């Protein structure tokens, strides 16, 4: 079984077989369409499939569906002007992500999260789409070993702590069969000695030189127009599933097999069991209706949601959780609740693919 087989989704007709169709025609006035749809997704039973009507816009009207990451919303992690400032505030990836989750806004179309590098030569904005996190988790969990992790020998651990490490990796393709591999290099890896428990702020600068022909999103090197219609200048790097899974394997290599060095600061957050089950519901039991043409006549067609729809609908689930917590009177540590429910799994056994399904199924 290859990665291509794992990621292959059933056809719409196959999904609709022997399943009860849930299709909201009327939305209650007490809820927005987004909140109502989000609540329906959570209530779906194993024998049900949700059809999103044509009049519901996952991507806001007026935005090209193939380019919305240029204009979509991104969950922004706190930015720092210096390594010293980041160290002073113990700015670990997890703490910054939790803080950002507590500030989610209703009506936003979040496709992922981002942070900006600190070093003068690495101020690139780094973007992590939610859909790429999911694919990376499947790659990492279902590969006994990513091939040819080559680690450059280090003799000056002080230099590694200050500038980060470099590692060459070879990662299996998500979409090509028979499976091919991509070779690329990571820079500014947040390495430190095994005895060092201080935060290594070089994680802000981590980069990879992978340029993936399979990448769903357009390169963003000319800036991205945000919803508030201001142009952001500066290079932007979108981490894809190959790079994220490679980082996880590099981290595993150093923490388990290297004698002197380790990686603690990890800016890529895999889904919890709950989050992973939810992501698979989004991928395989949500069908979007859309207006198409047949023989010159407008007709309603159906398709599975795409990666961009997936990211947005997942972010809607995060905000929905925040809204539920606030309605219950919970105001403190909201980000912690969301993070623990959707991310940071203790193990990845539930995402193992066997006999045509994931272990949790």
N, C-alpha and C positions, 0 to 999 in steps of 0.2 A: 504494500500500500504506500503510495507516494503522497507528498504534500498536495499535489494537484488533486488527487482523489479526495483528500480530507476537505479541501476548500470548495470542491464542486458542490453546488447547491441543487436540490431537486427542482424540477420545473413547476410552474404555477399549477398546471393540471394535476401533477402528482401530489402536491401539497394539499389541494382541495379534495382529494379522494378521502372518503370516510371521515371527513372533519366537518364540524358544525361551523358555519360561517357567522361571524360577528361583524356587522356593518352598521356603524352609527349614521343615521339619517338626520336626526335632530339632536342638537347640542343644548344641554341645559343652560339657561341664562346665568346661572350662578357660577359657571365655570367658563374659562376660555376654551377654545377648541383644543389648544395644546394641552392644557391640564386635564381635560376630559379624556383625550386620546391616551395620555400617559397613564391615567387611572385604569383604562380598559386594558392596556398592555399588561399591567400588573395582575389583573384578575383573570387573564387567559388561562383556561384549563388545557390539559394535555391534548384533548381531542378537538380543540377550537383553533380557528385561524381568524385573524383580524384583517379586514379589508378597509383600507383608507380611501374614502371617497375622493373623486376627482376634484371636488370643490375645496378640499383641504390642502393648503400649500405648505409642505414641509420646508421648501426653500421659498423665502419671501418673494412675492411678485416683483418682476423687474430685474431679477438677478439671474444671469446665465448659469444654469445648473452645472456646467462643466468648469466654471471659473469662480464659484462662490467662495472658495477659500481665500481668494484675493479680497473679497469683500465681507466675508463672514466674521463672526465674533470668535475671539480666542480668550481662554482663561489665562490671565496674565499673572505670573509669579513676580514677587517684589524684585525690583532692580536695584543694583548697587553700583556705586562709582569706583569702588576699590576693594581689593581682596581683604584689606584690614577691616573695612566696615562690615563685610560679610562675616568674617571670623568673629568680630566683636558681638554680633547678634546671633551667632551660632546658626547661620542661615543654611540649614540642611535642606535637601530637596523635599523631604517629607513634610517638614514644618511649613515650608513656603506653600506647598500644594494644599495642605490642610487649611492654612490661612486663606488662600484664594477660594477654596470651596465654600467657606463661610460667607463669601461676598457675592455669590452667584445672583444674577438679576433676572427677573421674569421678562419674557419676551425676547431674550437674546438667543441667537442661533449659534451656540458654541460648537466648534468642530474639534476642539482639543485644547491643549494648553501650551504655553510658551515661556521661555526665559531668555534673558540677554546675557551674552558673555561679558566678562569684566575686563580682561586684559586689553590693552590698546590695540593689539593685533587680532583680537577675537571678539569684537563687539557684535558679531552676527546674532540675529534673533533666531532662536532654535524652537521649532514648532513640532509638537507631537500630536498627530491626529488620533482620536480614539480608535478608529478602525484599524490603524496600523498597530496599535497596542494589542488588539485582539489577535491579529494574524501572527504577531511576534510571539505571543504566549503559546499559540498552537505549534509554531515552528520549534520553539525552545523545548516544549514539553514532550514533543514526539520525535525528537532526534536523539539518538543515543549519544551522539557527539557531533558537533559542527566540525567539519573537516579542517585540518591543517591550521590550528591556532598556533601561530608562530610568535613567540615572545622575544623581543630584542633584549639581550642580556644587559642588566643594569649594574654598574659598579658604584655609582654615586647616588645613594638613596636621597640625599638632600636635594639634589637637582630634580629628581623625580617628584618630590613633594612640592617643589616650587613651580615646575613647568608641566608636570604630568607625564605620563608614559605614552609610548607608541606601541601598537600591536597590529600585526597583520592577520586577517581572518579570511576564511573561505566559507561561504554560507549557501545552502541549497536554495534554489529558486522556488518561489511560491507558485508560479504559473506555468513553468515549462516542464514538459514530460517527453522523453525521459529526463529526469532531473539534471539540470546543469547547476553550476555554482558561480558565485560572484566573489571575486577577490578584491579586498580593499583594506584600507588602513584607518585605525582610530588614532587620534591625537589628543593630547591633554587629558589623558585618563587620570582620575583622581586616586593615584596610588600613594600608599604610605606604608611605613613599617608595621609589622604585626603588633608591636607593642604601643603604637601611637593611637590613642583614642581621641585625639583632637580632630575637629572638623577640618576637612581639606576643601577649601573653597575653589580649588581648581576645577571642580565639577562644573562650574558655570561655563567653562571654556571648552568642554568636550565637543569634538567634531569628528566626522568621518568623511572620507573622500569618495564615498560610493555615489555614483550617478546611475540611478536605476531606470532602465527602459520600461519596467513594469509599473512605475510609480503612477498612482491614480491622479495626483495633483500636479498642477503646472508649477514649474520653478518660479520662485518669487523674488528673484534677485533685483528687480527694479522697484521694489516697494509694494506695499499692499494698501489699497484704499479701504479704510475701515467704515463701519456704518455711520460714524460721525462725519464722514466725507472729508477726512484730512489725510494727506499723503504722508506715509511714513517712509523715510529714506533709510537706507542701510540694507545690507545683504540679509537674506533669510534662508535658513536651512530647514527643510522638512525631513525629519527622521522617518524612515520607512521600516517595514517589518524586518527586512534583512539586517538593518543596522541595529535595531533594538534587540533582536534575538542574539546578535553577535555580542553586544555589550553584556548581556546577561551571561553568555558563555565565558566571556573574558573575566567577568567578576567571579564566576564559579571557579575558573582556572586558578586565579590568584589566591582566592580565599581557601581553597581546598588542596591545592597542589604546590603552590610556590612557598619556598622556605622563609622568605624575608618580607614579602610585600602582600598587601591586601587592598580591597576596595570596599569602603563602607558607604560612600555617598552615591546613591543610585537614583537618577532623575526619571527613570522609566517605571511606571507603576502598573504591574499586572493586576488582573481582576481577581477578586475573591470568588469563592464558589457561587455565592449569590449573584455577583456581578457577571460572572461567566455564563451562568444559566440564562440570565436576562439578555445578554448579548446574543445568545443563540436563538432566543425567541425573536429578537429583532431581525436576525438574519434569515430565519427559515419559516416564520409564521406570521409575517406582516407582508401584505400585498397592496401595492399602490395602484389605484386606478388613474388613468390619464387619457387625455383626448388625442386620438390618433386618426389616421386616414386609411380607408380601404376603398379602392376603386373610385377615388374622388369624393368619398362620403365620410363625414366625421363620425367616428365610432369611439365608444369607450373601450380601452384596452387595459390589460393588467400586467404588472411586472413585480418582481421582488424588489425591495428597496435596495438602493445602491450604497456604496461606502459612505458617501457624503450624507445621505438620509440617515444612515445608521448612526454616524457620529452625532448628528443633531438630536435624534430621538433619544440616544443614550444620555446626552447632556440634559435633556428635558427631564429624564428620570432623576438625575442628581438634584436639579432644582426642586422637583416635586418632593423629594425627600426632605430638603431644607424647609419647604413650605409646611410639610406635615409636622416637623419638629417644632417650628415656631408656633403653630396652632395648638400644640400640646404644652406650650409655655416654656419650651426649652430655648434659651437664648445663648447660653455659654457652651463652648466646645461643639458647636454645630458642625464645623469642619471635621472634627474628630469622628463624630458619629457617621458622617457620610463616607469618610475615608475608610473606616473600619468595615462598613457594610459592603462597599463596592470594590475596594482595592486591598492590596497588601495581604495576599493569601499566605497561610502558614506552610502549605505544601501545594503542589500542582497536580496531584494524582487525579483529581476530578476532570482534568483537561486531556487525559490520555485517550487516544483514539484506538479502539479495538473492536473488531468484528462489525465495522461499519457505523459505529456510534461512539460518542464520548462516554467516559466512565460514569459520569454522574447520571446518565440516562438509563 
